[in-house]
Amino acid sequence: MRRGLKFVPLALLLAVVVELVVFVGVGRALGFGVAVLLVFAASLLGLVLLRREGMRAWRGFRSAAAAGQPPGGQVTDGLVGLAGALLLAVPGLVSGLAGLLLLVPPVRRLARGGVRRATERRVSSMVAGDLFGPRTVRVRQGAPQPTPPPEQPVVVDGGRAIEGEIVEPGRH
């Protein structure tokens, strides 16, 4: 069993406790009926968005595949949208707020970048290149580094291969 998986039940229990505390707080502040209505409305909205986000993700994946482009961007955008809709569909005010935030474009862009970085860390560079295309490397201009004599090999990053694409200054 992986180390992080043993904390999942505890995290789920903590999430349920937080949801109950927030629900009771909103119920006391606005009334029990309003709190129930908010949870119901958020869940209904989440169910509607699940279908829309799922179809949108599928269309994006298919169009990227048909154009011969790496589908990783569309897949990660679809996953973030589906996660937001799913969090909205789960009954609860905190999960609904988190789901709603994942559907806001700036937050969605940040989450998409996080999903991409996490995926790139967990898969081989070859698979990451197939999913997301070539990585872009920015190189700063500065004093040239001394080159080693020809008989000594250049070792970069502990000898691991580094894949990338060089971007010239001014061409972003």
Secondary structure as GFF3:
##gff-version 3
##sequence-region A 1 172
A	DSSP	three_ten_helix	3	7	.	.	.	ID=ss1
A	DSSP	alpha_helix	8	30	.	.	.	ID=ss2
A	DSSP	alpha_helix	32	66	.	.	.	ID=ss3
A	DSSP	alpha_helix	72	89	.	.	.	ID=ss4
A	DSSP	alpha_helix	93	103	.	.	.	ID=ss5
A	DSSP	alpha_helix	105	122	.	.	.	ID=ss6
A	DSSP	alpha_helix	125	132	.	.	.	ID=ss7
A	DSSP	beta_strand	136	138	.	.	.	ID=ss8
A	DSSP	three_ten_helix	157	159	.	.	.	ID=ss9
A	DSSP	beta_strand	165	167	.	.	.	ID=ss10
###
